[in-house]
Amino acid sequence: MTVCIKLFSCFFIKDKKLFIFKRKIFFSFKIISVIKVFFNNSCKVCKLEIDHYKKTPNSEIEWIDITNNVEAEQLTKKTPAQLLRRLHVVDKGEVIEGAKAFLVLWSKMPKYYWLYKLLSFKPLFIIFHTVYEGFAYFLFLKNKKQSL
């Protein structure tokens, strides 16, 4: 978003002619949108990964544990089982899940931005999505008893 502000008018005289022009200053603002990341803190693998991400402070990311969290269910409009099944992110009011949620998360983290760019490439995203779904399903089966 660019905001243009008229600051002042200037004039000068050259060869007995009066030149008037207006100076404008442009400001560029980055609109920061905070994403909400919904993760399963009772899953050891999930917790390990999210704790690693949390080590890098980022005001654009809000971390929300889904374990016995009714508010998380209401915000995402998902059941506890659906929340356990995949990582979820709410970005600009849209609920994003699975591999795409990781891309949104990594896009907000300078340290992992390269991974976002790499895996956004469609052929690599398809492979990433397939591997993620298999791994996420395994973790879901492993952890659903302790969390539901």
Backbone hydrogen bonds in HBPLUS format (Angstrom, degrees):
<---DONOR---> <-ACCEPTOR-->    atom                        ^
c    i                          cat <-CA-CA->   ^        H-A-AA   ^      H-
h    n   atom  resd res      DA  || num        DHA   H-A  angle D-A-AA Bond
n    s   type  num  typ     dist DA aas  dist angle  dist       angle   num
A0029-PHE N   A0001-MET O   3.25 MM  28  5.85 169.7  2.26 170.3 173.0     1
A0003-VAL N   A0027-PHE O   3.03 MM  24  5.43 167.0  2.04 159.7 163.2     2
A0027-PHE N   A0003-VAL O   3.08 MM  24  5.43 174.2  2.08 161.2 163.1     3
A0005-ILE N   A0025-ILE O   3.25 MM  20  5.78 174.0  2.25 162.7 164.6     4
A0025-ILE N   A0005-ILE O   3.31 MM  20  5.78 171.7  2.32 161.5 159.8     5
A0023-ARG N   A0008-PHE O   3.00 MM  15  5.72 162.6  2.03 163.0 168.6     6
A0010-CYS N   A0021-PHE O   2.75 MM  11  5.42 176.2  1.75 177.6 178.5     7
A0021-PHE N   A0010-CYS O   2.88 MM  11  5.42 166.7  1.90 150.3 154.5     8
A0012-PHE N   A0019-PHE O   2.89 MM   7  5.35 146.1  2.01 144.4 154.9     9
A0019-PHE N   A0012-PHE O   2.82 MM   7  5.35 171.3  1.83 168.9 171.3    10
A0014-LYS N   A0017-LYS O   3.00 MM   3  5.36 156.3  2.05 148.3 153.0    11
A0017-LYS N   A0014-LYS O   2.94 MM   3  5.36 148.2  2.04 111.1 120.8    12
A0035-ILE N   A0060-GLU O   2.82 MM  25  6.15 165.3  1.84 155.1 151.3    13
A0062-GLU N   A0035-ILE O   2.82 MM  27  6.13 155.9  1.87 162.4 169.9    14
A0036-LYS N   A0090-VAL O   3.05 MM  54  5.09 159.7  2.09 138.7 144.9    15
A0090-VAL N   A0036-LYS O   2.84 MM  54  5.09 153.3  1.91 141.8 150.9    16
A0037-VAL N   A0062-GLU O   2.80 MM  25  6.08 168.4  1.81 168.0 171.4    17
A0064-ILE N   A0037-VAL O   2.78 MM  27  5.87 159.4  1.83 173.1 166.1    18
A0038-PHE N   A0088-HIS O   2.76 MM  50  5.10 171.1  1.77 153.1 156.0    19
A0088-HIS N   A0038-PHE O   3.34 MM  50  5.10 175.6  2.35 146.4 147.4    20
A0039-PHE N   A0064-ILE O   2.99 MM  25  6.35 157.1  2.04 154.2 161.3    21
A0066-ILE N   A0039-PHE O   2.87 MM  27  5.79 158.5  1.91 157.0 159.5    22
A0043-CYS N   A0040-ASN O   3.36 MM   3  5.68 161.2  2.40 106.1 111.5    23
A0047-LYS N   A0043-CYS O   2.83 MM   4  5.94 167.4  1.84 159.1 163.1    24
A0048-LEU N   A0044-LYS O   2.99 MM   4  6.07 157.3  2.04 141.5 147.8    25
A0049-GLU N   A0045-VAL O   3.09 MM   4  6.36 161.5  2.12 150.4 154.3    26
A0050-ILE N   A0046-CYS O   2.90 MM   4  6.14 172.6  1.91 159.5 161.6    27
A0051-ASP N   A0047-LYS O   2.80 MM   4  5.82 160.9  1.84 150.7 156.7    28
A0052-HIS N   A0048-LEU O   3.12 MM   4  6.26 144.9  2.25 136.5 145.6    29
A0053-TYR N   A0049-GLU O   3.07 MM   4  6.48 153.8  2.14 147.9 154.5    30
A0054-LYS N   A0050-ILE O   2.85 MM   4  6.10 152.6  1.93 151.7 159.9    31
A0055-LYS N   A0052-HIS O   3.28 MM   3  5.49 147.8  2.39 101.2 110.0    32
A0056-THR N   A0053-TYR O   3.24 MM   3  5.99 158.1  2.29 117.8 122.5    33
A0061-ILE N   A0058-ASN O   3.33 MM   3  5.81 166.8  2.35 115.3 116.6    34
A0069-ASN N   A0066-ILE O   3.23 MM   3  5.05 143.6  2.37 128.5 118.0    35
A0073-GLU N   A0069-ASN O   3.39 MM   4  6.78 151.1  2.48 141.1 148.3    36
A0074-GLN N   A0070-VAL O   3.00 MM   4  6.34 152.6  2.07 149.5 157.1    37
A0075-LEU N   A0071-GLU O   2.86 MM   4  6.08 162.0  1.89 153.2 157.9    38
A0076-THR N   A0072-ALA O   3.09 MM   4  6.14 156.1  2.15 144.8 150.3    39
A0077-LYS N   A0073-GLU O   2.76 MM   4  5.40 126.9  2.04 134.1 148.0    40
A0078-LYS N   A0073-GLU O   3.28 MM   5  5.19 135.6  2.49 130.4 140.2    41
A0083-LEU N   A0079-THR O   2.97 MM   4  6.27 158.3  2.02 157.4 163.6    42
A0084-LEU N   A0080-PRO O   2.95 MM   4  6.18 149.7  2.04 145.0 153.4    43
A0085-ARG N   A0081-ALA O   3.08 MM   4  6.20 138.4  2.26 140.3 150.7    44
A0098-GLY N   A0087-LEU O   2.87 MM  11  5.29 142.6  2.01 154.4 161.0    45
A0089-VAL N   A0096-ILE O   2.75 MM   7  5.15 156.7  1.81 156.6 162.6    46
A0096-ILE N   A0089-VAL O   2.71 MM   7  5.15 169.0  1.72 162.7 166.6    47
A0091-ASP N   A0094-GLU O   2.94 MM   3  5.30 156.0  2.00 150.3 150.2    48
A0094-GLU N   A0091-ASP O   3.03 MM   3  5.30 166.1  2.04 116.1 118.5    49
A0101-ALA N   A0098-GLY O   3.01 MM   3  5.29 126.4  2.31 102.2 116.0    50
A0102-PHE N   A0098-GLY O   3.30 MM   4  6.80 145.7  2.43 144.7 153.9    51
A0102-PHE N   A0099-ALA O   3.11 MM   3  5.17 120.8  2.48  95.1 109.4    52
A0103-LEU N   A0099-ALA O   3.14 MM   4  6.56 151.8  2.22 146.2 153.8    53
A0104-VAL N   A0100-LYS O   3.03 MM   4  6.39 156.4  2.09 149.3 154.8    54
A0105-LEU N   A0101-ALA O   2.94 MM   4  6.19 162.7  1.97 148.4 153.4    55
A0106-TRP N   A0102-PHE O   2.80 MM   4  5.99 171.2  1.80 158.4 160.2    56
A0107-SER N   A0103-LEU O   2.92 MM   4  6.01 141.5  2.07 141.4 151.7    57
A0108-LYS N   A0105-LEU O   3.07 MM   3  5.47 148.6  2.17 108.0 117.2    58
A0109-MET N   A0106-TRP O   3.14 MM   3  5.04 158.4  2.19 100.8 107.5    59
A0112-TYR N   A0109-MET O   2.88 MM   3  5.41 140.7  2.03 117.3 128.4    60
A0113-TYR N   A0109-MET O   2.94 MM   4  5.87 106.5  2.49 150.2 166.9    61
A0113-TYR N   A0110-PRO O   3.42 MM   3  5.07 165.5  2.44  97.0 101.2    62
A0115-LEU N   A0112-TYR O   2.99 MM   3  5.27 126.9  2.28 103.7 117.1    63
A0116-TYR N   A0112-TYR O   3.18 MM   4  6.60 151.7  2.26 148.8 156.9    64
A0117-LYS N   A0113-TYR O   2.95 MM   4  6.30 160.8  1.98 154.0 158.3    65
A0118-LEU N   A0114-TRP O   2.89 MM   4  6.07 162.0  1.92 146.7 152.0    66
A0119-LEU N   A0115-LEU O   2.90 MM   4  5.96 173.8  1.91 151.9 154.0    67
A0120-SER N   A0116-TYR O   2.98 MM   4  5.88 119.8  2.36 138.8 151.8    68
A0121-PHE N   A0118-LEU O   3.31 MM   3  5.85 158.1  2.36 109.2 115.3    69
A0124-LEU N   A0121-PHE O   2.92 MM   3  5.54 117.7  2.32 121.6 136.6    70
A0125-PHE N   A0121-PHE O   2.84 MM   4  5.93 151.6  1.92 149.2 156.2    71
A0126-ILE N   A0122-LYS O   3.00 MM   4  6.23 155.6  2.07 156.7 161.0    72
A0127-ILE N   A0123-PRO O   3.40 MM   4  6.70 157.7  2.46 141.1 145.8    73
A0128-PHE N   A0124-LEU O   2.87 MM   4  6.09 166.6  1.88 152.5 156.7    74
A0129-HIS N   A0125-PHE O   2.71 MM   4  5.83 165.3  1.73 155.1 158.9    75
A0130-THR N   A0126-ILE O   3.08 MM   4  6.19 160.0  2.12 143.1 148.1    76
A0131-VAL N   A0127-ILE O   2.98 MM   4  6.20 168.9  2.00 157.4 160.1    77
A0132-TYR N   A0128-PHE O   2.82 MM   4  5.92 163.0  1.85 152.5 158.2    78
A0133-GLU N   A0129-HIS O   2.90 MM   4  6.05 163.5  1.93 149.4 153.6    79
A0134-GLY N   A0130-THR O   3.19 MM   4  6.41 160.2  2.23 147.1 151.7    80
A0135-PHE N   A0131-VAL O   2.99 MM   4  6.21 167.3  2.01 154.7 158.4    81
A0136-ALA N   A0132-TYR O   2.70 MM   4  5.79 165.4  1.72 159.4 164.2    82
A0137-TYR N   A0133-GLU O   2.96 MM   4  5.98 151.5  2.04 140.0 147.3    83
A0138-PHE N   A0134-GLY O   3.11 MM   4  6.34 156.7  2.16 144.2 150.2    84
A0139-LEU N   A0135-PHE O   2.99 MM   4  6.31 161.7  2.02 151.6 156.2    85
A0140-PHE N   A0136-ALA O   2.83 MM   4  6.01 149.0  1.93 143.3 152.6    86
A0141-LEU N   A0137-TYR O   2.97 MM   4  6.24 164.3  1.99 153.0 155.5    87
A0142-LYS N   A0138-PHE O   3.01 MM   4  6.20 154.3  2.07 146.0 153.8    88
A0143-ASN N   A0139-LEU O   2.88 MM   4  5.95 147.0  1.99 146.0 153.9    89
A0144-LYS N   A0140-PHE O   2.84 MM   4  5.52 134.9  2.04 152.9 159.0    90
A0148-LEU N   A0144-LYS O   3.05 MM   4  5.79 147.6  2.16 147.4 151.3    91
